[in-house]
C-alpha cells in the first residue's frame, strides 16, 4: 500500500476511534469497543505489499522476443561453437557453460539460446582477445565502454547471471528473481531511454550497443545458422 494511502487510512482510523466509547469486555475493562477493528487495520498495514510483475510488452512484428523458450538444443549449441572454436577460453568446460545459460536464462524467462548467441558475438566464439580476459567470466562485455577492461566475476555462473540480469534491465521493469550481481544493472535502470525499452533482440541496437546497427540481427542470425536456416 502506498505511504500516502497508509497515512490517510490511519488518520481516518484515529478519528473513528476517538468517537468509540470505552466499554467492559470479557478480556478486561477499559478496552475500546473498536479495538478489534483497530487491530485488524494495523495487521493489514504491517503486511508486505503484494507486487505483481510488470507486464512484458510484445515484440514488434517481425522482431524476435527476448523472452521465451530455446529453439535449439544444448547439444546443437555445443557442436556449433566447437565447429568455429574447438578450444574455447573458459574457466569451465563448454558443456557446463551451456548448462549455466539454460539454467540462469530459463529461470528468468529469457531465451537461453539467444542469450548464449549474444555471448558468442561479444566474445568471438569465446576466443576473447579484446578488452576482456577469459578469467573475468564476463561473457557480455559488461563495463568495457571506452576501452576499459570491464567487470570481473568470481565464477562462470555469476558471470552468466550478470549477463542475464543486464538483459532484463533493458527488457523489463520487473527486477531479477535472484539477488542482483550485475554492477551495471542500476546504471541502466537510471536511463529512461534504455530501461525496459527493448522488447526484442533486434531493438538492442542503439541501446545495448551504440550505434549498434544490425547488432541484434547478428545475434538472431547465429541461431538461424544453428537451426540450418541461415
N, CA, C and O of each residue as an XYZ file, in Angstrom:
920
protein
N       0.849     -1.191      0.000
C       0.000      0.000      0.000
C       0.884      1.241      0.000
O       1.799      1.317      0.820
N       0.658      2.218     -0.878
C       1.473      3.422     -0.932
C       1.431      4.169      0.391
O       0.399      4.144      1.062
N       2.535      4.848      0.805
C       2.578      5.581      2.070
C       1.457      6.603      2.222
O       0.911      6.750      3.315
N       1.106      7.304      1.162
C       0.052      8.322      1.264
C      -1.281      7.690      1.656
O      -2.024      8.252      2.461
N      -1.580      6.532      1.093
C      -2.827      5.850      1.427
C      -2.781      5.338      2.858
O      -3.800      5.344      3.550
N      -1.600      4.888      3.317
C      -1.471      4.440      4.693
C      -1.753      5.578      5.666
O      -2.466      5.404      6.654
N      -1.181      6.751      5.373
C      -1.384      7.911      6.253
C      -2.854      8.296      6.299
O      -3.404      8.549      7.371
N      -3.493      8.342      5.129
C      -4.910      8.706      5.079
C      -5.754      7.712      5.865
O      -6.693      8.106      6.556
N      -5.428      6.436      5.765
C      -6.176      5.406      6.471
C      -5.997      5.536      7.972
O      -6.954      5.377      8.729
N      -4.773      5.825      8.409
C      -4.520      5.988      9.848
C      -5.242      7.197     10.419
O      -5.765      7.142     11.532
N      -5.275      8.304      9.654
C      -5.990      9.497     10.123
C      -7.474      9.195     10.283
O      -8.086      9.561     11.287
N      -8.050      8.523      9.284
C      -9.467      8.168      9.372
C      -9.740      7.249     10.545
O     -10.753      7.384     11.231
N      -8.828      6.311     10.771
C      -8.982      5.372     11.877
C      -8.920      6.095     13.214
O      -9.694      5.801     14.124
N      -7.977      7.060     13.328
C      -7.848      7.797     14.574
C      -9.119      8.580     14.878
O      -9.569      8.597     16.023
N      -9.700      9.224     13.883
C     -10.938      9.978     14.081
C     -12.079      9.054     14.479
O     -12.933      9.419     15.286
N     -12.088      7.869     13.913
C     -13.148      6.915     14.231
C     -13.016      6.423     15.665
O     -14.018      6.308     16.370
N     -11.801      6.133     16.106
C     -11.606      5.595     17.450
C     -11.861      6.630     18.538
O     -12.246      6.281     19.654
N     -11.646      7.907     18.212
C     -11.954      8.952     19.198
C     -13.424      8.911     19.582
O     -13.782      9.176     20.729
N     -14.260      8.582     18.630
C     -15.696      8.579     18.875
C     -16.187      7.266     19.464
O     -17.365      7.159     19.805
N     -15.304      6.241     19.597
C     -15.739      4.948     20.108
C     -15.719      4.957     21.622
O     -14.674      5.244     22.206
N     -16.820      4.659     22.284
C     -16.853      4.657     23.749
C     -16.089      3.487     24.322
O     -15.922      2.462     23.661
N     -15.624      3.635     25.555
C     -14.951      2.553     26.263
C     -15.998      1.715     26.958
O     -16.897      2.256     27.601
N     -15.897      0.400     26.840
C     -16.866     -0.465     27.482
C     -16.158     -1.705     28.000
O     -15.074     -2.063     27.541
N     -16.796     -2.353     28.968
C     -16.219     -3.560     29.540
C     -16.274     -4.667     28.506
O     -17.157     -4.684     27.648
N     -15.320     -5.600     28.589
C     -15.287     -6.726     27.674
C     -14.793     -7.934     28.435
O     -14.185     -7.778     29.494
N     -15.029     -9.132     27.936
C     -14.575    -10.329     28.637
C     -13.072    -10.335     28.855
O     -12.591    -10.930     29.819
N     -12.327     -9.687     27.982
C     -10.875     -9.679     28.132
C     -10.418     -8.697     29.193
O      -9.257     -8.736     29.602
N     -11.294     -7.824     29.649
C     -10.924     -6.867     30.685
C     -11.562     -5.532     30.443
O     -11.888     -5.180     29.309
N     -11.743     -4.787     31.512
C     -12.384     -3.476     31.414
C     -11.443     -2.484     30.754
O     -10.223     -2.647     30.761
N     -12.048     -1.453     30.185
C     -11.267     -0.373     29.618
C     -10.814     -0.614     28.190
O     -10.056      0.198     27.658
N     -11.240     -1.684     27.547
C     -10.848     -1.956     26.156
C     -11.836     -1.248     25.234
O     -13.040     -1.473     25.357
N     -11.363     -0.383     24.298
C     -12.278      0.299     23.387
C     -13.090     -0.707     22.595
O     -12.599     -1.778     22.237
N     -14.327     -0.352     22.328
C     -15.199     -1.248     21.579
C     -14.662     -1.498     20.175
O     -14.921     -2.550     19.591
N     -13.917     -0.543     19.628
C     -13.385     -0.689     18.277
C     -11.985     -1.267     18.231
O     -11.328     -1.227     17.191
N     -11.514     -1.818     19.376
C     -10.140     -2.314     19.414
C      -9.896     -3.429     18.401
O      -8.836     -3.465     17.776
N     -10.852     -4.336     18.228
C     -10.680     -5.417     17.271
C     -10.522     -4.904     15.853
O      -9.709     -5.405     15.076
N     -11.322     -3.890     15.533
C     -11.228     -3.268     14.215
C      -9.862     -2.621     14.037
O      -9.248     -2.720     12.975
N      -9.391     -1.954     15.095
C      -8.081     -1.298     15.068
C      -6.972     -2.324     14.853
O      -6.067     -2.116     14.045
N      -7.056     -3.447     15.597
C      -6.030     -4.479     15.472
C      -5.971     -5.027     14.048
O      -4.889     -5.278     13.518
N      -7.133     -5.210     13.436
C      -7.179     -5.734     12.077
C      -6.547     -4.766     11.085
O      -5.799     -5.176     10.197
N      -6.852     -3.471     11.241
C      -6.285     -2.458     10.343
C      -4.768     -2.437     10.471
O      -4.053     -2.364      9.471
N      -4.274     -2.501     11.724
C      -2.836     -2.467     11.935
C      -2.171     -3.699     11.328
O      -1.066     -3.613     10.793
N      -2.848     -4.848     11.414
C      -2.297     -6.068     10.819
C      -2.179     -5.926      9.309
O      -1.198     -6.362      8.708
N      -3.205     -5.301      8.695
C      -3.184     -5.098      7.245
C      -2.034     -4.177      6.851
O      -1.342     -4.416      5.861
N      -1.836     -3.105      7.652
C      -0.783     -2.148      7.334
C       0.598     -2.772      7.443
O       1.524     -2.363      6.744
N       0.739     -3.764      8.318
C       2.035     -4.395      8.509
C       2.330     -5.451      7.456
O       3.476     -5.875      7.308
N       1.308     -5.880      6.723
C       1.526     -6.888      5.696
C       2.347     -6.299      4.551
O       2.075     -5.179      4.118
N       3.351     -7.035      4.049
C       4.131     -6.514      2.908
C       3.260     -6.391      1.679
O       2.397     -7.238      1.451
N       3.464     -5.362      0.884
C       2.649     -5.196     -0.327
C       2.867     -6.340     -1.293
O       3.984     -6.837     -1.433
N       1.815     -6.756     -1.955
C       1.894     -7.819     -2.945
C       2.040     -7.182     -4.326
O       1.083     -6.670     -4.907
N       3.266     -7.233     -4.823
C       3.564     -6.573     -6.092
C       3.473     -7.573     -7.242
O       4.068     -8.649     -7.191
N       2.743     -7.214     -8.252
C       2.654     -8.045     -9.447
C       3.781     -7.656    -10.407
O       4.064     -6.469    -10.569
N       4.431     -8.640    -11.048
C       5.481     -8.304    -12.018
C       4.932     -7.407    -13.125
O       3.793     -7.557    -13.567
N       5.767     -6.481    -13.554
C       5.357     -5.608    -14.654
C       5.129     -6.448    -15.900
O       5.931     -7.336    -16.191
N       4.067     -6.195    -16.637
C       3.798     -6.998    -17.837
C       4.880     -6.805    -18.887
O       5.404     -5.704    -19.062
N       5.203     -7.874    -19.575
C       6.197     -7.819    -20.640
C       5.494     -7.464    -21.949
O       4.560     -8.149    -22.367
N       5.943     -6.405    -22.579
C       5.323     -5.989    -23.826
C       5.728     -6.919    -24.965
O       6.802     -7.519    -24.939
N       4.876     -7.029    -25.939
C       5.135     -7.891    -27.082
C       6.181     -7.264    -28.001
O       6.231     -6.045    -28.166
N       7.009     -8.113    -28.592
C       7.992     -7.628    -29.542
C       7.281     -7.111    -30.792
O       6.244     -7.652    -31.176
N       7.819     -6.076    -31.428
C       7.211     -5.576    -32.669
C       7.123     -6.680    -33.720
O       7.888     -7.643    -33.682
N       6.212     -6.538    -34.630
C       6.023     -7.527    -35.687
C       7.310     -7.700    -36.480
O       7.944     -6.728    -36.891
N       7.680     -8.956    -36.684
C       8.892     -9.246    -37.425
C      10.146     -9.280    -36.576
O      11.226     -9.595    -37.076
N      10.015     -8.957    -35.284
C      11.155     -8.991    -34.380
C      11.130    -10.265    -33.542
O      10.121    -10.968    -33.488
N      12.243    -10.547    -32.897
C      12.405    -11.769    -32.107
C      12.322    -11.439    -30.621
O      13.157    -10.683    -30.125
N      11.338    -11.984    -29.888
C      11.179    -11.658    -28.464
C      12.402    -12.074    -27.643
O      13.014    -13.110    -27.903
N      12.743    -11.258    -26.657
C      13.822    -11.587    -25.734
C      13.401    -12.742    -24.824
O      14.234    -13.552    -24.417
N      12.115    -12.814    -24.508
C      11.613    -13.846    -23.608
C      11.024    -15.016    -24.397
O      10.432    -14.839    -25.462
N      11.202    -16.208    -23.845
C      10.640    -17.388    -24.479
C      11.552    -18.593    -24.320
O      12.646    -18.471    -23.769
N      11.123    -19.745    -24.790
C      11.940    -20.968    -24.692
C      12.990    -21.033    -25.795
O      12.874    -20.371    -26.826
N      14.011    -21.841    -25.556
C      15.054    -22.054    -26.566
C      14.473    -22.763    -27.782
O      13.530    -23.547    -27.667
N      15.038    -22.484    -28.934
C      14.609    -23.131    -30.160
C      15.670    -24.059    -30.734
O      15.454    -24.701    -31.763
N      16.817    -24.127    -30.063
C      17.833    -25.128    -30.409
C      18.204    -25.853    -29.118
O      17.975    -25.338    -28.023
N      18.769    -27.033    -29.249
C      19.139    -27.816    -28.080
C      20.518    -27.416    -27.576
O      21.285    -26.749    -28.270
N      20.812    -27.835    -26.360
C      22.133    -27.577    -25.795
C      23.214    -28.294    -26.603
O      24.304    -27.757    -26.800
N      22.917    -29.486    -27.063
C      23.878    -30.237    -27.868
C      24.173    -29.518    -29.178
O      25.324    -29.458    -29.611
N      23.140    -28.976    -29.807
C      23.357    -28.207    -31.039
C      24.247    -27.000    -30.775
O      25.121    -26.675    -31.579
N      24.020    -26.333    -29.635
C      24.820    -25.158    -29.297
C      26.282    -25.531    -29.091
O      27.171    -24.850    -29.602
N      26.543    -26.603    -28.351
C      27.911    -27.046    -28.113
C      28.609    -27.383    -29.432
O      29.737    -26.952    -29.667
N      27.943    -28.146    -30.282
C      28.541    -28.547    -31.556
C      28.833    -27.349    -32.451
O      29.854    -27.309    -33.137
N      27.925    -26.373    -32.438
C      28.111    -25.179    -33.270
C      29.331    -24.389    -32.819
O      30.146    -23.972    -33.643
N      29.458    -24.182    -31.512
C      30.594    -23.403    -31.001
C      31.906    -24.120    -31.303
O      32.878    -23.489    -31.720
N      31.935    -25.439    -31.094
C      33.175    -26.196    -31.321
C      33.561    -26.216    -32.806
O      34.737    -26.338    -33.149
N      32.575    -26.098    -33.663
C      32.872    -26.063    -35.098
C      33.710    -24.835    -35.452
O      34.576    -24.896    -36.324
N      33.444    -23.713    -34.762
C      34.144    -22.464    -35.049
C      35.301    -22.193    -34.092
O      36.192    -21.395    -34.385
N      35.273    -22.870    -32.944
C      36.366    -22.707    -31.976
C      36.485    -23.980    -31.145
O      35.792    -24.131    -30.139
N      37.354    -24.890    -31.556
C      37.485    -26.162    -30.843
C      37.992    -26.024    -29.410
O      37.790    -26.920    -28.591
N      38.653    -24.897    -29.103
C      39.230    -24.710    -27.769
C      38.784    -23.371    -27.161
O      39.575    -22.429    -27.103
N      37.525    -23.280    -26.710
C      37.046    -22.047    -26.085
C      37.854    -21.714    -24.825
O      38.190    -22.601    -24.040
N      38.155    -20.438    -24.644
C      38.913    -19.999    -23.466
C      37.931    -19.691    -22.330
O      37.384    -18.592    -22.248
N      37.720    -20.675    -21.462
C      36.717    -20.560    -20.410
C      37.280    -21.045    -19.088
O      38.263    -21.786    -19.064
N      36.664    -20.632    -17.987
C      37.054    -21.113    -16.658
C      36.292    -22.378    -16.276
O      36.479    -22.915    -15.184
N      35.432    -22.851    -17.177
C      34.739    -24.125    -17.011
C      34.698    -24.776    -18.380
O      35.101    -24.157    -19.364
N      34.225    -25.999    -18.468
C      34.154    -26.574    -19.808
C      32.928    -26.042    -20.537
O      32.014    -25.490    -19.925
N      32.924    -26.218    -21.849
C      31.883    -25.622    -22.682
C      30.499    -26.156    -22.330
O      29.532    -25.395    -22.282
N      30.400    -27.458    -22.086
C      29.099    -28.040    -21.734
C      28.541    -27.421    -20.466
O      27.337    -27.184    -20.365
N      29.413    -27.158    -19.498
C      28.969    -26.527    -18.248
C      28.453    -25.112    -18.505
O      27.450    -24.690    -17.931
N      29.152    -24.393    -19.374
C      28.713    -23.028    -19.663
C      27.346    -23.026    -20.342
O      26.492    -22.199    -20.021
N      27.141    -23.937    -21.266
C      25.836    -24.037    -21.927
C      24.753    -24.363    -20.900
O      23.671    -23.777    -20.929
N      25.041    -25.292    -19.997
C      24.079    -25.620    -18.931
C      23.743    -24.382    -18.103
O      22.584    -24.158    -17.752
N      24.758    -23.581    -17.792
C      24.540    -22.373    -16.986
C      23.624    -21.392    -17.707
O      22.742    -20.799    -17.086
N      23.824    -21.216    -18.997
C      22.953    -20.295    -19.740
C      21.520    -20.811    -19.769
O      20.578    -20.031    -19.632
N      21.351    -22.100    -19.944
C      19.995    -22.651    -19.965
C      19.331    -22.518    -18.587
O      18.130    -22.263    -18.505
N      20.100    -22.688    -17.511
C      19.548    -22.577    -16.160
C      19.227    -21.121    -15.797
O      18.108    -20.803    -15.394
N      20.219    -20.253    -15.947
C      20.060    -18.866    -15.491
C      19.075    -18.091    -16.359
O      18.220    -17.376    -15.836
N      19.185    -18.224    -17.665
C      18.258    -17.519    -18.558
C      16.861    -18.110    -18.427
O      15.872    -17.379    -18.368
N      16.786    -19.445    -18.381
C      15.482    -20.089    -18.263
C      14.761    -19.695    -16.989
O      13.538    -19.551    -16.992
N      15.497    -19.518    -15.896
C      14.882    -19.115    -14.625
C      14.218    -17.753    -14.734
O      13.197    -17.503    -14.092
N      14.791    -16.871    -15.543
C      14.248    -15.514    -15.695
C      13.300    -15.405    -16.885
O      12.715    -14.347    -17.116
N      13.143    -16.491    -17.642
C      12.241    -16.456    -18.789
C      12.881    -15.959    -20.064
O      12.206    -15.846    -21.088
N      14.180    -15.655    -20.028
C      14.903    -15.179    -21.209
C      15.266    -16.378    -22.093
O      15.575    -17.457    -21.587
N      15.227    -16.185    -23.389
C      15.616    -17.269    -24.296
C      17.089    -17.605    -24.105
O      17.950    -16.782    -24.417
N      17.399    -18.805    -23.596
C      18.791    -19.135    -23.304
C      19.659    -19.277    -24.541
O      20.841    -18.933    -24.505
N      19.098    -19.777    -25.637
C      19.905    -19.949    -26.842
C      20.342    -18.601    -27.409
O      21.473    -18.458    -27.872
N      19.451    -17.619    -27.374
C      19.797    -16.294    -27.899
C      20.723    -15.543    -26.944
O      21.576    -14.771    -27.383
N      20.558    -15.766    -25.649
C      21.482    -15.143    -24.697
C      22.896    -15.660    -24.933
O      23.861    -14.897    -24.884
N      23.010    -16.956    -25.188
C      24.334    -17.506    -25.461
C      24.838    -17.059    -26.826
O      26.042    -16.879    -27.010
N      23.942    -16.878    -27.776
C      24.354    -16.342    -29.070
C      24.929    -14.937    -28.907
O      25.872    -14.570    -29.607
N      24.373    -14.159    -27.998
C      24.927    -12.832    -27.728
C      26.328    -12.952    -27.136
O      27.223    -12.182    -27.487
N      26.518    -13.919    -26.239
C      27.847    -14.147    -25.666
C      28.839    -14.565    -26.751
O      29.998    -14.151    -26.725
N      28.392    -15.380    -27.699
C      29.244    -15.778    -28.829
C      29.682    -14.543    -29.615
O      30.851    -14.407    -29.977
N      28.735    -13.650    -29.873
C      29.034    -12.428    -30.623
C      29.998    -11.534    -29.852
O      30.938    -10.985    -30.426
N      29.763    -11.389    -28.553
C      30.566    -10.479    -27.733
C      31.995    -10.985    -27.525
O      32.922    -10.185    -27.399
N      32.178    -12.307    -27.487
C      33.499    -12.869    -27.167
C      34.220    -13.448    -28.376
O      35.350    -13.920    -28.250
N      33.584    -13.418    -29.548
C      34.198    -14.036    -30.721
C      34.312    -15.536    -30.560
O      35.398    -16.102    -30.684
N      33.193    -16.176    -30.285
C      33.151    -17.625    -30.060
C      34.056    -18.029    -28.896
O      34.692    -19.082    -28.922
N      34.100    -17.174    -27.880
C      34.866    -17.434    -26.652
C      36.364    -17.510    -26.908
O      37.096    -18.234    -26.233
N      36.797    -16.744    -27.900
C      38.236    -16.559    -28.113
C      38.726    -15.370    -27.281
O      39.897    -15.304    -26.907
N      37.814    -14.433    -26.996
C      38.131    -13.175    -26.318
C      39.167    -12.438    -27.158
O      38.976    -12.307    -28.367
N      40.259    -11.952    -26.562
C      41.252    -11.254    -27.373
C      41.052     -9.757    -27.446
O      41.913     -9.050    -27.970
N      39.912     -9.240    -26.923
C      39.684     -7.800    -26.934
C      39.992     -7.206    -25.566
O      41.040     -7.486    -24.984
N      39.076     -6.385    -25.054
C      39.279     -5.754    -23.750
C      39.111     -6.737    -22.597
O      39.686     -6.536    -21.527
N      38.331     -7.797    -22.801
C      38.004     -8.727    -21.719
C      38.900     -9.959    -21.762
O      39.167    -10.513    -22.829
N      39.359    -10.379    -20.583
C      40.147    -11.603    -20.463
C      39.222    -12.781    -20.145
O      38.182    -12.583    -19.516
N      39.572    -13.991    -20.560
C      38.727    -15.151    -20.254
C      38.495    -15.350    -18.764
O      37.425    -15.803    -18.358
N      39.493    -15.014    -17.943
C      39.380    -15.212    -16.497
C      38.388    -14.250    -15.830
O      38.066    -14.416    -14.654
N      37.908    -13.255    -16.567
C      36.934    -12.316    -15.989
C      35.530    -12.908    -15.910
O      34.675    -12.365    -15.210
N      35.279    -14.001    -16.610
C      33.931    -14.587    -16.652
C      32.886    -13.547    -17.077
O      31.739    -13.573    -16.632
N      33.310    -12.659    -17.928
C      32.438    -11.574    -18.409
C      32.092    -11.889    -19.861
O      32.860    -11.579    -20.772
N      30.945    -12.498    -20.067
C      30.589    -13.018    -21.384
C      29.787    -12.028    -22.230
O      29.417    -12.332    -23.364
N      29.521    -10.851    -21.678
C      28.709     -9.879    -22.409
C      29.397     -8.529    -22.546
O      28.773     -7.552    -22.958
N      30.672     -8.470    -22.205
C      31.411     -7.219    -22.344
C      30.936     -6.135    -21.398
O      31.021     -4.951    -21.725
N      30.433     -6.518    -20.223
C      29.900     -5.527    -19.282
C      31.015     -4.627    -18.759
O      32.030     -5.104    -18.252
N      30.812     -3.322    -18.890
C      31.761     -2.349    -18.374
C      32.967     -2.108    -19.255
O      33.955     -1.532    -18.800
N      32.907     -2.538    -20.513
C      34.068     -2.367    -21.396
C      34.007     -1.083    -22.211
O      34.816     -0.891    -23.118
N      33.066     -0.207    -21.905
C      32.946      1.040    -22.659
C      34.220      1.875    -22.519
O      34.807      1.952    -21.440
N      34.633      2.487    -23.604
C      35.803      3.367    -23.572
C      37.116      2.626    -23.484
O      38.120      3.212    -23.077
N      37.144      1.341    -23.856
C      38.395      0.590    -23.815
C      38.757      0.061    -22.450
O      39.848     -0.483    -22.279
N      37.874      0.202    -21.461
C      38.140     -0.303    -20.116
C      38.116     -1.824    -20.125
O      37.488     -2.438    -20.988
N      38.804     -2.426    -19.162
C      38.894     -3.877    -19.089
C      37.546     -4.523    -18.822
O      37.296     -5.636    -19.283
N      36.676     -3.851    -18.091
C      35.351     -4.405    -17.817
C      35.263     -5.058    -16.451
O      36.215     -5.024    -15.672
N      34.118     -5.651    -16.168
C      33.816     -6.209    -14.853
C      34.388     -7.624    -14.729
O      34.428     -8.386    -15.695
N      34.829     -7.948    -13.510
C      35.302     -9.299    -13.190
C      34.234    -10.008    -12.365
O      33.618     -9.399    -11.491
N      34.013    -11.293    -12.638
C      33.061    -12.089    -11.869
C      33.766    -13.316    -11.312
O      34.650    -13.884    -11.952
N      33.367    -13.715    -10.120
C      34.079    -14.760     -9.386
C      33.946    -16.145     -9.992
O      34.777    -17.015     -9.729
N      32.927    -16.364    -10.790
C      32.728    -17.684    -11.391
C      31.967    -17.539    -12.700
O      31.401    -16.486    -12.996
N      31.964    -18.610    -13.471
C      31.214    -18.587    -14.727
C      29.727    -18.413    -14.460
O      29.049    -17.695    -15.194
N      29.212    -19.058    -13.421
C      27.781    -18.924    -13.118
C      27.402    -17.475    -12.820
O      26.398    -16.976    -13.329
N      28.200    -16.803    -11.999
C      27.887    -15.410    -11.654
C      28.014    -14.525    -12.890
O      27.244    -13.580    -13.063
N      28.972    -14.828    -13.739
C      29.098    -14.056    -14.976
C      27.894    -14.218    -15.884
O      27.422    -13.247    -16.476
N      27.393    -15.449    -15.998
C      26.192    -15.696    -16.802
C      24.992    -14.995    -16.174
O      24.194    -14.374    -16.877
N      24.866    -15.093    -14.858
C      23.733    -14.454    -14.171
C      23.753    -12.947    -14.392
O      22.708    -12.343    -14.634
N      24.942    -12.332    -14.311
C      25.046    -10.889    -14.539
C      24.626    -10.532    -15.956
O      23.953     -9.524    -16.171
N      25.018    -11.348    -16.917
C      24.623    -11.131    -18.310
C      23.105    -11.132    -18.430
O      22.529    -10.230    -19.038
N      22.460    -12.132    -17.858
C      21.002    -12.235    -17.958
C      20.331    -11.062    -17.251
O      19.347    -10.517    -17.752
N      20.849    -10.676    -16.104
C      20.264     -9.541    -15.381
C      20.432     -8.247    -16.156
O      19.555     -7.384    -16.116
N      21.543     -8.100    -16.860
C      21.741     -6.903    -17.666
C      20.725     -6.860    -18.805
O      20.204     -5.796    -19.140
N      20.450     -8.008    -19.390
C      19.405     -8.089    -20.410
C      18.051     -7.685    -19.839
O      17.288     -6.963    -20.481
N      17.760     -8.156    -18.635
C      16.480     -7.829    -18.002
C      16.324     -6.318    -17.823
O      15.229     -5.779    -17.983
N      17.416     -5.644    -17.492
C      17.337     -4.189    -17.299
C      16.868     -3.492    -18.568
O      16.149     -2.496    -18.501
N      17.265     -4.001    -19.705
C      16.840     -3.416    -20.981
C      15.444     -3.879    -21.391
O      14.734     -3.171    -22.105
N      15.054     -5.071    -20.936
C      13.849     -5.694    -21.485
C      12.599     -5.535    -20.648
O      11.499     -5.606    -21.198
N      12.710     -5.321    -19.334
C      11.519     -5.309    -18.493
C      11.747     -4.483    -17.231
O      12.876     -4.353    -16.759
N      10.663     -3.926    -16.690
C      10.738     -3.189    -15.431
C      10.746     -4.138    -14.239
O      11.010     -3.718    -13.113
N      10.457     -5.415    -14.481
C      10.500     -6.394    -13.393
C      11.945     -6.609    -12.964
O      12.837     -6.755    -13.800
N      12.166     -6.626    -11.650
C      13.507     -6.877    -11.150
C      13.863     -8.356    -11.301
O      12.970     -9.201    -11.367
N      15.151     -8.676    -11.357
C      15.553    -10.078    -11.432
C      15.027    -10.885    -10.255
O      14.837    -10.352     -9.162
N      14.793    -12.170    -10.483
C      14.269    -13.036     -9.430
C      15.344    -13.410     -8.419
O      15.037    -13.747     -7.275
N      16.599    -13.351     -8.839
C      17.708    -13.660     -7.931
C      18.399    -12.366     -7.520
O      18.274    -11.358     -8.216
N      19.134    -12.371     -6.390
C      19.861    -11.161     -5.978
C      20.722    -10.615     -7.107
O      21.364    -11.369     -7.838
N      20.725     -9.295     -7.238
C      21.417     -8.651     -8.355
C      22.932     -8.743     -8.187
O      23.482     -8.332     -7.165
N      23.593     -9.287     -9.202
C      25.055     -9.380     -9.214
C      25.654     -8.533    -10.333
O      26.871     -8.361    -10.401
N      24.810     -8.011    -11.203
C      25.275     -7.145    -12.289
C      25.518     -5.751    -11.739
O      24.552     -5.064    -11.408
N      26.772     -5.296    -11.625
C      27.047     -3.977    -11.055
C      26.558     -2.832    -11.924
O      26.550     -1.685    -11.477
N      26.153     -3.113    -13.146
C      25.689     -2.066    -14.053
C      24.168     -2.079    -14.226
O      23.625     -1.316    -15.025
N      23.490     -2.939    -13.481
C      22.028     -3.014    -13.581
C      21.390     -1.665    -13.227
O      20.529     -1.172    -13.957
N      21.808     -1.079    -12.121
C      21.215      0.188    -11.682
C      21.566      1.334    -12.621
O      20.816      2.305    -12.723
N      22.694      1.226    -13.302
C      23.052      2.264    -14.276
C      22.033      2.279    -15.408
O      21.541      3.337    -15.800
N      21.723      1.097    -15.929
C      20.708      1.011    -16.993
C      19.366      1.474    -16.460
O      18.619      2.163    -17.155
N      19.061      1.096    -15.229
C      17.775      1.454    -14.621
C      17.594      2.973    -14.518
O      16.469      3.474    -14.508
N      18.707      3.692    -14.441
C      18.643      5.158    -14.314
C      18.515      5.866    -15.663
O      18.421      7.093    -15.713
N      18.510      5.102    -16.750
C      18.445      5.696    -18.088
C      17.059      5.468    -18.690
O      16.778      4.370    -19.170
N      16.193      6.471    -18.677
C      14.816      6.282    -19.168
C      14.735      5.813    -20.613
O      13.802      5.097    -20.978
N      15.695      6.207    -21.436
C      15.646      5.817    -22.846
C      16.094      4.374    -23.073
O      15.948      3.847    -24.176
N      16.645      3.724    -22.024
C      17.127      2.350    -22.154
C      16.394      1.368    -21.253
O      16.113      0.243    -21.664
N      16.081      1.782    -20.023
C      15.486      0.863    -19.053
C      14.112      0.380    -19.515
O      13.201      1.174    -19.748
N      13.988     -0.940    -19.641
C      12.725     -1.590    -20.024
C      12.214     -1.104    -21.379
O      11.004     -1.042    -21.596
N      13.115     -0.761    -22.282
C      12.715     -0.231    -23.587
C      12.960     -1.199    -24.745
O      12.589     -0.911    -25.882
N      13.582     -2.341    -24.463
C      13.896     -3.287    -25.537
C      13.021     -4.532    -25.403
O      13.157     -5.290    -24.443
N      12.140     -4.735    -26.348
C      11.213     -5.863    -26.274
C      11.579     -6.959    -27.278
O      10.849     -7.938    -27.431
N      12.713     -6.785    -27.957
C      13.175     -7.779    -28.917
C      14.692     -7.700    -28.985
O      15.300     -6.711    -28.575
N      15.289     -8.764    -29.511
C      16.747     -8.763    -29.667
C      17.171     -7.702    -30.673
O      18.213     -7.068    -30.508
N      16.375     -7.509    -31.703
C      16.718     -6.500    -32.710
C      16.757     -5.092    -32.125
O      17.506     -4.241    -32.606
N      15.957     -4.840    -31.094
C      15.892     -3.489    -30.538
C      17.057     -3.156    -29.609
O      17.145     -2.031    -29.115
N      17.957     -4.122    -29.361
C      19.133     -3.838    -28.530
C      20.104     -2.893    -29.231
O      20.870     -2.189    -28.573
N      20.074     -2.874    -30.565
C      20.922     -1.958    -31.317
C      20.549     -0.515    -31.021
O      19.381     -0.136    -31.100
N      21.550      0.283    -30.678
C      21.299      1.686    -30.330
C      21.061      1.886    -28.846
O      21.006      3.022    -28.374
N      20.919      0.794    -28.102
C      20.729      0.889    -26.648
C      21.802      0.078    -25.936
O      22.629      0.653    -25.228
N      21.813     -1.245    -26.104
C      22.900     -2.049    -25.539
C      24.194     -1.726    -26.291
O      25.231     -1.449    -25.688
N      24.107     -1.769    -27.607
C      25.265     -1.462    -28.452
C      25.016     -0.143    -29.174
O      23.957      0.053    -29.770
N      26.003      0.770    -29.120
C      25.848      2.088    -29.737
C      27.007      2.318    -30.702
O      28.159      2.168    -30.293
N      26.761      2.673    -31.958
C      25.433      2.830    -32.565
C      24.693      1.511    -32.743
O      23.462      1.492    -32.764
N      25.431      0.398    -32.872
C      24.813     -0.913    -32.848
C      23.916     -1.256    -34.017
O      22.975     -2.033    -33.856
N      24.176     -0.705    -35.184
C      23.353     -1.027    -36.353
C      23.506     -2.520    -36.677
O      24.616     -2.997    -36.911
N      22.402     -3.241    -36.687
C      22.431     -4.660    -37.002
C      22.899     -5.554    -35.867
O      23.088     -6.755    -36.060
N      23.089     -4.972    -34.670
C      23.623     -5.760    -33.545
C      22.701     -6.932    -33.184
O      23.143     -8.080    -33.143
N      21.436     -6.645    -32.927
C      20.501     -7.704    -32.558
C      20.270     -8.694    -33.687
O      20.084     -9.886    -33.442
N      20.283     -8.216    -34.902
C      20.089     -9.094    -36.054
C      21.210    -10.134    -36.150
O      20.970    -11.273    -36.550
N      22.433     -9.740    -35.782
C      23.555    -10.685    -35.796
C      23.345    -11.798    -34.774
O      23.685    -12.954    -35.023
N      22.784    -11.441    -33.630
C      22.506    -12.435    -32.587
C      21.479    -13.444    -33.092
O      21.657    -14.654    -32.952
N      20.420    -12.933    -33.671
C      19.353    -13.801    -34.186
C      19.878    -14.673    -35.320
O      19.466    -15.825    -35.457
N      20.779    -14.137    -36.129
C      21.320    -14.877    -37.271
C      22.124    -16.086    -36.816
O      22.145    -17.109    -37.500
N      22.786    -15.979    -35.669
C      23.559    -17.123    -35.148
C      22.650    -18.310    -34.905
O      22.989    -19.443    -35.248
N      21.485    -18.048    -34.307
C      20.533    -19.138    -34.065
C      19.996    -19.685    -35.373
O      19.763    -20.888    -35.489
N      19.797    -18.821    -36.362
C      19.334    -19.286    -37.669
C      20.343    -20.240    -38.295
O      19.961    -21.236    -38.910
N      21.633    -19.939    -38.140
C      22.677    -20.828    -38.663
C      22.637    -22.176    -37.948
O      22.751    -23.227    -38.580
N      22.473    -22.137    -36.619
C      22.454    -23.383    -35.846
C      21.263    -24.252    -36.288
O      21.377    -25.473    -36.388
N      20.148    -23.615    -36.543
C      18.949    -24.347    -36.963
C      19.028    -24.789    -38.428
O      18.190    -25.557    -38.901
N      20.040    -24.297    -39.132
C      20.184    -24.651    -40.536
C      19.372    -23.773    -41.455
O      19.163    -24.095    -42.625
N      18.894    -22.607    -40.889
C      18.074    -21.705    -41.679
C      18.900    -20.565    -42.273
O      18.386    -19.764    -43.054
N      20.184    -20.493    -41.901
C      20.983    -19.354    -42.329
C      21.546    -19.526    -43.733
O      22.243    -18.643    -44.231
